[in-house]
């Protein structure tokens, strides 16, 4: 009987080795693809100067690769951090877009209270609004036409517990620090009306 040649045995060994290697590669790649981690993402659009709150955030499970060094993981606390550049809705939160030094930011959190009829129904954190001043003759003898006082203001929080009772709605707005006095001054002679912006 003729024995198999050495070259045939070598080819068989190489073929088997290649098959085993392909299975191992597929297994390793599959394990790597199944490794996921919770990462913070933006629930709403975040503008530069906004302060991060739980209303702005949500957790997303994503496949791990090198993202751990680029984005904030779900175990990291980024609440009350300042936004350094615009972060779009649904975008993972990059480390370069969040800062802890709020002194470099130009926006502050301003609490206001408006009548239920002066705020859009269903107003939510993350919404953009224009703030108008409407003179009230019961407060001031000087009655001026309605005027836009601050445009494109981000709503950070809404406490609407009294909304269904015809009362007031307490809100927190993210506005430029230099405009806070203007906002407060407007309440001395009238009321504030919020108009929600679409898009």
C-alpha positions in Angstrom: 0.0 0.0 0.0 1.2 3.4 -0.9 1.7 5.8 2.0 0.4 9.4 1.8 3.2 11.8 0.8 4.7 14.2 3.3 3.4 17.2 1.3 -0.2 15.8 1.5 0.1 15.5 5.3 1.4 19.0 5.5 -1.4 20.4 3.5 -3.9 18.6 5.7 -2.4 20.0 8.9 -2.4 23.5 7.4 -6.0 23.2 6.4 -7.0 22.0 9.8 -5.1 24.8 11.5 -6.8 27.4 9.2 -10.2 26.0 10.1 -9.5 26.0 13.8 -8.1 29.6 13.5 -11.2 30.8 11.7 -13.4 29.3 14.4 -11.3 30.9 17.1 -11.4 34.3 15.4 -15.2 34.2 15.0 -15.6 33.2 18.7 -13.3 36.1 19.9 -15.1 38.6 17.6 -18.5 37.4 18.8 -17.5 37.8 22.5 -16.1 41.3 21.8 -19.2 42.3 20.0 -21.4 41.1 22.9 -19.5 43.2 25.4 -21.7 46.2 26.2 -21.7 49.0 28.7 -24.1 51.6 29.9 -23.1 55.1 28.7 -24.7 58.5 29.3 -26.5 60.1 26.3 -28.5 63.3 25.8 -32.2 63.0 26.2 -32.7 66.5 25.0 -30.6 69.0 23.0 -28.0 70.6 25.3 -26.6 74.0 24.4 -23.3 75.5 25.5 -23.8 77.0 29.0 -26.6 74.6 30.1 -26.2 72.7 33.3 -26.6 68.9 33.2 -29.6 67.5 35.1 -31.3 64.1 35.2 -34.0 65.5 32.8 -31.3 65.9 30.2 -29.8 62.4 30.5 -30.6 58.8 29.7 -28.6 55.6 29.7 -27.8 53.7 26.5 -26.2 50.3 26.3 -23.6 50.3 23.6 -21.0 47.8 22.3 -17.6 48.4 23.9 -14.5 49.2 22.0 -12.4 52.3 22.6 -15.4 54.4 23.6 -14.7 54.2 27.3 -12.0 56.8 26.9 -14.2 59.0 24.8 -17.6 59.0 26.5 -18.9 59.2 30.0 -19.9 55.8 31.4 -23.2 55.3 33.3 -21.4 54.9 36.6 -19.9 58.4 36.4 -21.6 61.4 38.0 -21.9 64.3 35.6 -24.9 66.0 37.2 -24.6 69.8 37.6 -21.7 69.8 35.1 -21.6 72.6 32.5 -22.0 72.0 28.8 -19.1 73.4 26.8 -20.4 72.7 23.4 -23.7 71.7 21.8 -24.7 68.1 22.3 -27.5 66.8 20.1 -30.5 64.8 21.3 -29.5 61.1 21.3 -25.8 61.8 21.2 -23.5 60.0 23.6 -22.0 62.5 26.1 -18.3 63.1 25.1 -15.8 63.9 27.8 -14.7 67.0 25.8 -18.2 68.5 25.9 -18.7 68.6 29.6 -16.8 70.7 32.1 -16.9 71.0 35.9 -15.8 74.6 36.1 -19.0 76.5 35.8 -17.2 79.9 36.2 -16.3 79.7 32.5 -19.9 79.4 31.5 -22.1 82.3 30.7 -25.5 80.9 31.7 -27.3 80.5 35.0 -30.3 78.7 36.3 -33.2 81.1 36.9 -36.3 80.1 38.8 -39.6 81.8 37.7 -43.3 81.3 38.3 -45.9 81.9 35.6 -49.6 81.5 35.4 -50.8 78.3 33.9 -52.5 80.2 31.1 -49.2 82.0 30.3 -47.2 78.8 29.6 -47.8 76.2 26.8 -49.5 73.0 27.8 -47.2 70.1 28.2 -44.1 72.2 28.6 -41.1 69.8 29.2 -37.5 70.1 30.3 -35.4 70.6 27.2 -38.0 72.8 25.4 -36.9 76.1 23.9 -39.1 79.1 24.7 -39.3 82.8 24.0 -40.1 85.0 27.1 -42.4 87.9 26.6 -43.4 90.7 29.0 -47.0 91.7 29.2 -47.8 94.8 31.2 -50.3 94.6 34.0 -52.3 97.7 34.8 -53.0 96.3 38.3 -49.2 96.4 39.0 -48.0 99.4 37.2 -49.6 102.7 35.9 -47.3 102.6 32.9 -48.8 100.2 30.3 -46.5 99.2 27.5 -47.2 96.9 24.5 -46.2 93.2 24.9 -42.5 92.8 24.2 -40.0 90.0 23.7 -37.4 90.2 26.4 -35.4 87.0 26.1 -35.3 84.6 23.1 -34.5 80.9 22.8 -34.4 80.1 26.4 -33.8 76.5 27.5 -36.3 75.0 30.1 -34.3 73.0 32.6 -37.1 71.9 35.0 -40.9 72.1 35.2 -43.0 71.7 38.4 -46.6 71.7 37.2 -48.3 70.2 40.3 -50.7 73.2 40.4 -51.2 73.3 36.6 -54.4 71.4 36.6 -55.8 73.6 39.4 -55.5 76.8 37.5 -52.6 77.9 39.5 -49.0 78.8 38.6 -46.2 76.7 37.1 -42.7 76.9 38.6 -39.9 76.6 36.0 -36.2 76.7 35.9 -34.7 78.4 32.9 -31.1 78.4 31.6 -30.4 82.0 30.6 -27.4 84.2 30.2 -26.3 85.6 33.5 -26.3 89.2 32.2 -30.1 88.8 31.4 -31.2 87.7 34.9 -31.8 91.3 36.1 -33.8 92.0 32.9 -36.0 89.0 33.6 -36.6 89.9 37.2 -37.2 93.6 36.4 -40.0 92.6 34.0 -42.0 91.0 36.8 -42.3 94.4 38.6 -44.6 95.8 36.0 -46.4 92.8 34.5 -46.4 89.1 33.9 -44.2 86.7 31.9 -45.6 84.7 28.9 -43.7 81.8 27.5 -44.1 80.8 23.9 -42.6 77.4 22.9 -40.4 77.2 19.8 -40.7 74.2 17.4 -37.5 72.6 16.3 
